[in-house]
Amino acid sequence: MASPFIFGFGQAAGVVAFAFGVMLLGLSLQAVGQQRSVPLSAYAGFDYTLAVFAIIGGFVVGLATADWTAGIFLVGIGAALVALTASTRFSVPSGA
């Protein structure tokens, strides 16, 4: 959420990055604890959806504003989230 301010991205990239950060933070807060409101089986799907949002947002920012630095950054964040989600085992630890 702070990347547009740190790297000096434009307003469109700031909106996309802030919206992505808010959704990611909201999802992470809902998935913690034994009384989570997001089922663990749906968590990976939400992660992939957020990754697609970041990738599409990066392309839209790049095409609409010609700010390709911000666009590539957002696409990279989305690709990193895809890789991280694909390598995560979504299971409840034993004894929990």
C-alpha positions, 0 to 999 in steps of 0.5 A, a space after each residue: 500500500 505504501 509502494 506508490 509513495 515510496 517509488 513515486 508512482 502516479 495516481 492510478 497506480 496508487 489507487 490500484 496498489 492501495 485497493 490491492 493492499 486493503 483487500 489483501 489485508 482484509 483477507 489476511 485478517 479474516 483467515 486467522 484463528 480458529 473462528 475464521 470467517 473465510 474457510 481454509 478451502 476458499 483461501 487459495 481461491 481468494 489469493 489467486 483472485 487478488 493476484 489476477 486483480 494485481 496483474 490486470 491492474 498493472 496492465 491497465 495502469 501501464 496501458 492507460 497512463 503509460 507508467 510502465 514502471 508502476 505497471 510492471 511492478 504491479 504485474 510482478 507483485 501479482 506474479 509473486 503472489 501466484 507463485 507464493 500461493 501455488 507453493 503454500 499448503 493450505 491445511 489445518 495443523 494437527 491438534 488445532 
